[in-house]
Amino acid sequence: MAEKKSVRQAPARPDAVLQRRGVARVQAILDAAEELLAEDGYDAATLKAISERTGIPVASIYHYFADRHQVDAALISRHIEVLEERMNAVDAIGGLESLADAAAAVFDPLVEYFRAHPSCTELWFSGRGEAVAALVARFDDATAELLWRIAIERGLLDESAPRLVMRVAFEAGGALFDMAFKQDPKGDDAVVAEAKRLVTAYLQTYAQREG
């Protein structure tokens, strides 16, 4: 289950500060959605099923979430907060002496997280609505920007390499991740390996030039 962050607002009422009971109910709704996604996939995590699991009437769930898509977005946001922390930690990793090292430093913790959190995988690769897609795209953009800066600072990419280079690399790797986790809920190892290979080979064309 994703690390829980304190929830003080409900998507259906963004301007209202939740009281303790409301905070507990929102957390319970998100926890139930996560369990249902992990157990039986995207189609199983309906508001009715969440209501049955939590004992919170559907009418009361609507007090906190306008629809199923808001539940999805709130849950993926909880996962993204943790993933952002893991991506930011890449900046502190020593010994990244090649673009292959850098690709592994990014891809490996992502694969590890997706494998450990099937609810995240269901939303990220299978049940992506517009709200979830927008959150994932923002994560991708921010991570690509971070990695571009790290690669330039570590001398892995030529200083003339534009930010677009890393965004393209991250998008291509993401498409293969999508393929890997659709073929296998745990992520097909062969496809993940090809994702690293593809991204590394592409970035090599922008590698730091000697002399």
ABEGO torsion letter per residue (X at the ends): XBBBBBBABBAABAABBBBAAAAAAAAAAAAAAAAAAAAAEAAABBAAAAAAAAGBBAAAAAAABABAAAAAAAAAAAAAAAAAAAAAAAAABBGBABAAAAAAAAAAAAAAAAAABAAAAAAAAAABBAAAAAAAAAAAAAAAAAAAAAAAAAGABBAABBAAAAAAAAAAAAAAAAAAAAABAAEBAAAAAAAAAAAAAAAAAABBBBX
